Amino acid sequence: MILVTGSTGFLGAHLLYELICKGLRVKALYRKGSDIDFVRKTFSRYCTDFTKKFEPIQWIEGDIMDLYSLQEALEGIDKVYHTAGKVSYNATDKDVLLRVNQLGTQNLVNACLDAKVKKLCHVSSVSALGRSEQGETITELHLWKTSRINSYYAISKYGAEREVWRGVAEGLDAVIVNPSVIIGPGNWKSGSAKMFSTIYKWMPFYTPGTNGYVDVRDVAAIMVKLMESDIKNERFIVSSEDIPYRQLIWMIAQNLERGKPFIRLPKILAEIGWRLEYLKRIVGIDPTFTREIVRSAFNKFYYDNQKAVKALDFEYTPIEESIKNTARIFLDDRKG
Ligand SMILES: NC(=O)c1ccc[n+]([C@@H]2O[C@H](COP(=O)([O-])OP(=O)(O)OC[C@H]3O[C@@H](n4cnc5c(N)ncnc54)[C@H](OP(=O)(O)O)[C@@H]3O)[C@@H](O)[C@H]2O)c1
């Protein structure tokens, strides 16, 4: 039997769908207050018999910060997919990022070792691979360097990966995936899916950076393929294409039938912008445009995706197709 953590999240819900479609038995970890309906909604986007597909999931309440709840959840489990995590580029979330991503993963790794779980799939991030210095293409062999410009999210994901490698040294079999920015229908108010609602409302600006992108269904499919293979104790970049922000934003705008953002945002304005946004904290509102986001939007990141392609004979969904599919779902959701 399989346990999925973070099952009520964007990636977790798509992973549950992939596992259920393969006829596998799944326990899904949720927290008090988790939106289980989001999983049902995600299923409904891909099939008409979604209620039938949703029924076999065994739901178990727990928290990765609570070791005892993990020990209970791991009863009868031989494979674990760890997608639970905090995604934030807001420096004010430093403590929660380090707690949930690093300590939460430490708890899960320890519980998996105790329960003699056969294999763990840990969802890391390309940010845990460290930054390129001269715009070189990053591979799985890239070494992390401590630097003041690393975001707290990246530091927390790097710390989480180190916990998994420690577990491997103590006898756990694991695979690690390092996805780039994941594209797909998620919560339109947060994460990468928020790009669609922002561009739909009004977005005249684009920035000169480049980043890697991958379809959420491809991430789920690669995770399952890795877990069903003999591959163990390796990490894999999961990224379909590196695309300049301008091209990405234009593709989204076009598919949402919105005007193309036409003003290249000057760096100086972005620098002023995140500082002004920061002031929102005074009235208790989390800034949406942060220093970390500005750094990323003006940098160029390139990722080598060939390791997973060759090991799994995998063909990625082109990002244009992912955007088309996500935009269609976004517009359908708006119609209600
Ligand atoms: N989205 C991306 O572009 C991207 C790219 C690379 C890597 N990743 C990684 O992929 C993973 C999933 O990301 P996502 O975009 O799916 O995030 P998400 O939509 O925010 O989902 C996060 C999930 O983690 C759960 N969670 C958070 N804290 C928890 C805790 N203490 N105990 C148990 N569950 C907890 C959440 O539960 P609730 O529903 O109760 O909040 C939710 O189910 C993360 O590890 C992230 O770092 C994401």
The ligand as a Gaussian input file, in Angstrom:
#p B3LYP/6-31G(d) Opt

LIG

0 1
 N        4.425000      24.179000      -7.312000
 C        5.627000      24.228000      -7.866000
 O        5.861000      24.938000      -8.871000
 C        6.744000      23.378000      -7.292000
 C        7.968000      23.324000      -7.989000
 C        8.993000      22.521000      -7.491000
 C        8.806000      21.777000      -6.328000
 N        7.602000      21.859000      -5.676000
 C        7.431000      21.061000      -4.443000
 O        6.320000      20.205000      -4.639000
 C        5.664000      19.952000      -3.406000
 C        4.170000      20.225000      -3.561000
 O        3.987000      21.573000      -3.943000
 P        2.534000      22.120000      -4.321000
 O        2.722000      23.179000      -5.335000
 O        1.619000      20.980000      -4.578000
 O        2.147000      22.839000      -2.935000
 P        0.710000      23.066000      -2.286000
 O       -0.356000      23.086000      -3.312000
 O        0.859000      24.247000      -1.392000
 O        0.493000      21.762000      -1.400000
 C        1.232000      21.536000      -0.244000
 C        0.656000      20.326000       0.464000
 O        1.452000      20.077000       1.631000
 C        0.568000      19.948000       2.746000
 N        1.226000      20.334000       3.988000
 C        1.775000      21.522000       4.307000
 N        2.247000      21.483000       5.575000
 C        1.982000      20.240000       6.040000
 C        2.185000      19.581000       7.281000
 N        2.781000      20.200000       8.311000
 N        1.779000      18.286000       7.418000
 C        1.174000      17.648000       6.391000
 N        0.927000      18.221000       5.196000
 C        1.322000      19.503000       5.034000
 C       -0.595000      20.873000       2.424000
 O       -1.708000      20.541000       3.230000
 P       -2.976000      21.534000       3.387000
 O       -3.837000      21.237000       2.190000
 O       -3.586000      21.123000       4.668000
 O       -2.438000      22.930000       3.402000
 C       -0.797000      20.534000       0.951000
 O       -1.509000      19.321000       0.832000
 C        6.350000      20.845000      -2.363000
 O        7.274000      20.053000      -1.651000
 C        7.098000      21.866000      -3.200000
 O        8.260000      22.335000      -2.554000
 C        6.570000      22.633000      -6.125000

